[in-house]
Structures are given as structure tokens and as C-alpha cells.
């Protein structure tokens, strides 16, 4: 009988302790879940964040297309602005280059003209001297002394003409030539049946050219 009582008592004790053990296991599980809950929530939040980021990256197709169009329009506007600036710089460069070429050409021409007509000032100063020689040589010598003086003057005159000729000076042809306003200066018109109309019939003062430039036109009479 005692054994039976002991067995019954042990069974009752086990039954009392068993629910307590299950309860303890349940509490441990809950505690474990509570401890792990923040970590799980954090993972959930991270996953949600990744999904949201992916959604933001993908976005609305229409909105993305609109943004691309805006960016493309801005890029095209910038390109157009830069092209306009380049065009303006090219035009400015071409104008400056043309101005420089014109300046260089004028400078070269002026230098060539200065070299070509370097004797112009001297020739202009000597023309009155030649006129005086020509007037003096028209005088008729009445004695040998006067003739000797005129011969000496003629020699000097010829020497001056030869020196000027070496520099490119030459007398302008006048008598018997058609009147040319670039070469002749008409001071009067006369009737002369021996000449065609508008022809130089008499030279009053010689004209001279330095190479291809008229230093002084010939002073002439022209037939009507």
C-alpha cells in the first residue's frame, strides 16, 4: 500500500511540475522572440528600404521620360549657345584677318611706291631748274663768248637730264599727239587746219613723268 501511495504521489508531483516546465519553455521561447524581434524588424525595414530604393530608381516611366526630355532640351540649348559663340569668334577672326591682310597689302604697296618713286621730291624740285635751262638755251648767241657760255649750259642741262633719266624721268610727248587730260593741261584752244580736232598744236611748258606717274602735265594749246 505504501508503494502505491508513493507512486501516486510521484505521479501527482510530476503532473504538477510538468505544466511548470512547459510554461518555462514557453517563457524562454517568448523571451527569445522578444530578443530577436528588433533584429527581425530591422531586417524588415532594410528590405523595405531596398524595395523603396528600387522603386525610386525605376520610378514612373512617364516622369523619367519627361526628365530625359528636359535634360536633352537643356543640352541642346547649351550646344546651340556654344555653336553661336564659336560662329561669332570665327567671324571676328575672319574680320581681323581680312583687316590685317589689307593693312599688310597697303603697307607693302606704300613701301614699293616709296622705293619706286623715291626720287619724286628731288625731281619736282629740279623741274624749275630745267625750265630755266630751256629758256636760257633759246637765246641766240651773238658772239663767241656767248656761244661758249650757251654750250656749257647745254652740257650741264644734258647731264641733268641723263641723271634724271636714270631715275626713270622722261618728258611727256605733246605736239601732234591727241589731247590726254591725264598727260596734258590745256590752257587754250585754237583753230589750226594742219591738225585734227582735239590735237596738241603747241607745247608751252614741258611735262614730265617719273616711271608711270605724272610729276607735271605738259601745258599745251589744243586744236578745236
C-alpha positions in Angstrom: 0.0 0.0 0.0 2.8 2.4 0.8 4.4 1.8 -2.6 1.1 2.6 -4.3 0.8 5.8 -2.4 4.4 6.8 -3.2 3.8 6.1 -6.9 0.6 8.1 -6.8 2.3 11.0 -5.1 5.2 11.0 -7.5 2.8 11.0 -10.4 0.9 13.9 -8.9 4.2 15.8 -8.3 5.2 15.1 -12.0 1.9 16.3 -13.2 2.3 19.5 -11.2 5.9 20.0 -12.3 5.2 19.2 -16.0 3.0 22.2 -16.7 5.6 24.4 -15.0 8.3 23.1 -17.3 6.2 23.7 -20.3 5.5 27.1 -19.1 9.1 27.8 -18.6 9.9 26.6 -22.1 7.2 28.9 -23.5 8.6 31.8 -21.5 12.0 31.1 -22.9 10.7 31.0 -26.4 8.8 34.3 -25.9 11.9 35.8 -24.4 14.0 34.6 -27.3 11.5 36.0 -29.7 11.4 39.3 -27.9 15.2 39.5 -28.0 15.2 38.6 -31.7 12.3 40.9 -32.6 14.4 44.1 -33.0 16.8 42.3 -35.3 13.9 40.9 -37.4 12.2 44.3 -37.6 15.5 45.9 -38.6 15.8 43.3 -41.4 12.3 44.0 -42.5 12.9 47.7 -42.5 16.1 47.2 -44.6 14.2 45.1 -47.1 11.5 47.7 -47.3 14.2 50.4 -47.8 15.8 48.4 -50.6 12.4 47.9 -52.3 11.6 51.6 -52.0 15.0 52.5 -53.4 14.4 50.2 -56.3 11.1 51.8 -56.9 12.7 55.2 -56.8 15.3 54.1 -59.3 12.7 52.7 -61.6 10.2 55.5 -60.9 7.4 56.5 -63.1 8.2 55.8 -66.8 6.4 58.9 -67.9 8.2 61.1 -65.3 11.5 59.6 -66.2 10.9 60.2 -69.9 9.9 63.8 -69.2 13.1 64.3 -67.2 15.1 62.9 -70.0 13.4 65.3 -72.5 14.2 68.2 -70.2 17.8 67.2 -69.9 18.1 66.7 -73.7 16.5 70.1 -74.3 18.9 71.8 -71.9 21.8 70.0 -73.5 20.7 71.1 -77.0 20.3 74.7 -75.8 23.8 74.7 -74.4 25.1 73.2 -77.6 23.3 75.9 -79.6 24.8 78.6 -77.4 28.3 77.2 -77.7 27.9 76.9 -81.5 26.8 80.6 -81.7 29.8 81.7 -79.7 32.1 79.7 -81.9 30.5 81.2 -85.0 30.9 84.7 -83.6 34.5 84.0 -82.8 35.1 82.7 -86.3 33.5 85.8 -87.8 35.6 88.0 -85.6 38.7 86.1 -86.6 37.9 86.4 -90.3 37.3 90.1 -90.0 40.5 90.7 -88.1 42.4 88.5 -90.6 40.9 90.5 -93.5 41.8 93.8 -91.8 45.4 92.5 -91.2 45.7 91.4 -94.8 44.5 94.7 -96.1 46.9 96.5 -93.8 49.8 94.4 -94.9 48.9 94.9 -98.6 48.7 98.6 -98.1 52.0 98.7 -96.2 53.7 96.6 -98.9 52.3 98.9 -101.7 53.4 102.0 -99.8 56.9 100.6 -99.3 57.1 99.6 -103.0 55.8 103.1 -104.1 58.3 104.7 -101.7 61.1 102.8 -103.3 59.8 103.2 -106.8 59.2 107.0 -106.6 62.0 107.8 -104.1 63.3 110.5 -106.4 59.9 112.3 -106.9 60.7 115.0 -104.4 64.1 115.7 -105.9 62.6 115.7 -109.5 59.9 118.1 -108.5 62.5 120.5 -107.1 64.6 120.2 -110.3 61.8 120.9 -112.8 62.0 124.7 -112.4 65.8 124.4 -113.0 65.2 122.5 -116.3 62.7 125.2 -117.3 65.3 127.9 -116.7 67.9 126.0 -118.7 65.4 125.6 -121.6 64.6 129.3 -121.6 68.2 130.2 -121.5 69.2 127.9 -124.3 66.6 129.6 -126.6 68.6 132.8 -126.5 70.6 133.4 -129.7 74.3 133.9 -129.1 75.7 136.9 -131.0 79.4 136.4 -130.2 81.8 133.6 -129.5 81.8 134.2 -125.8 78.0 133.9 -125.6 78.1 130.8 -127.7 80.7 129.2 -125.4 78.5 130.0 -122.4 75.4 128.5 -124.0 77.4 125.4 -124.9 78.5 125.0 -121.3 74.9 125.5 -120.1 73.7 122.9 -122.7 76.2 120.4 -121.4 75.0 120.9 -117.8 71.4 120.6 -119.0 72.1 117.4 -120.8 73.9 116.0 -117.8 71.0 116.8 -115.5 68.6 115.1 -118.0 70.7 112.0 -118.2 70.8 111.7 -114.4 67.1 112.1 -114.2 66.6 109.6 -117.0 68.5 107.0 -114.9 65.9 107.5 -112.2 63.1 107.0 -114.6 62.2 110.6 -115.5 61.1 111.3 -119.1 59.5 114.1 -120.9 55.9 113.8 -121.9 55.3 113.9 -125.7 52.8 116.6 -126.6 52.9 118.3 -130.0 51.0 116.3 -132.6 49.6 113.9 -130.0 45.8 113.6 -129.2 44.9 115.6 -126.1 45.0 113.4 -123.0 43.8 115.1 -119.8 46.0 112.7 -117.8 49.1 113.9 -119.5 48.3 117.4 -120.8 47.0 120.6 -119.3 45.1 122.6 -122.0 45.4 126.4 -121.4 43.7 127.4 -124.7 42.1 126.2 -127.8 43.0 127.4 -131.3 41.9 126.8 -134.9 44.6 125.1 -136.9 43.8 123.4 -140.2 47.1 121.5 -140.0 45.9 119.4 -137.1 42.9 117.2 -136.4 40.5 118.5 -133.8 41.4 117.9 -130.1 45.1 117.6 -131.0 48.0 119.3 -129.2 49.4 122.0 -131.6 51.9 123.7 -129.3 53.7 123.0 -126.0 54.0 125.9 -123.7 55.7 124.1 -120.8 57.2 120.6 -120.8 55.6 117.9 -118.8 57.5 115.0 -117.0 56.8 111.5 -115.8 58.6 109.5 -113.1 58.2 106.0 -114.4 54.4 105.6 -114.7 53.5 108.6 -112.5 52.9 112.1 -113.9 55.0 114.6 -112.0 53.8 117.5 -114.0 51.4 117.6 -117.0 52.5 119.4 -120.2 51.0 122.8 -120.6 49.6 122.9 -124.2 47.4 124.5 -126.8 44.8 122.3 -128.4 43.1 122.5 -131.8 39.3 122.9 -131.9 
